[in-house]
Amino acid sequence: MLYLTRKIGESVVINDTIEVFVVEIRGKSIKLGFTFPPTASVLRRELYDRIQEENKVAASSTSNVTAALLATAAKPKP
């Protein structure tokens, strides 16, 4: 992990396409501003983690449905 010290109005550039600005500092809270290409995806960590978990559950459900369908299709018809 990289740690940097920045003051209000200063920024950091990532991969020539993303810039992170320090906009405001109030006590223990920091307001950041971002500029990035429209193709970039930017999510808060808690939202990203929730989406990943929902995707895992959905993939698991899909696997279960697929397995059930395959088992049903493999049974000989009377």
N, C-alpha and C positions, 0 to 999 in steps of 0.2 A: 504494500500500500504506500502511496506517495502522500506526504503531508506538505502543504504549502502554507505560507503566511501571506495574506493579501489584505489590503486596506480598502475602504469604500472607494468605488470607482475603478479599482484595479481588476484585472481579469486574467484568465488562464485560457490558452488555446489548445484544443485536443484534435489531433489528426487534421489540422488545417481547415476543418469544417465546423467545429463546435467551439463556441466561446462561452465561458462561464464568468459572469460579472458579480462582484460583491456590490449589492445595491444599498443595503442598510444593515446596521448592527444595533440590536436593542437587547441589552442584558445577555441572556443565553441564547437568543434567537438571531439567526442571520437570514436575511432575504437575499436570494440569488436570482440573477437573470440569466437566461440562456438564449443564444442564437445558434440555430442548427438547420441543416437542410431539411426540406419537407419529407424526405424519405427516411429520416431518422425517427426512431421510436424512443420516447422519453416517458418513463413512468416512475412514480414514487415507489420505493422498495416494497412497502406493505401491499400496494396494489399489484405489483409484479409478482410477488410471492403468492397472492391469492389466485391470480390468473394461472400460474404454474400448477397450483394444487388442483384447481378446477379442471385443467387440461388432463392431469393424471387420472382423475376420477372418470372423466369422460372417456379417455382411452381405455381404461379398465373395463368400463361398462360396454364399450364397443367390442372389446375382445370377448367378453362373456356372451354377448348376443351373437357374435360371429361363430363362436364355438358351439352354441346351442343350435344355430341354423345348420351348421355343418353336420352335427350329430343327427339332427332330424333328417337331413337329406341323405345321409348314409344308411338309414334304416330301410330295409326292404319293405316294399308295399305288399299288403296281403292280396 
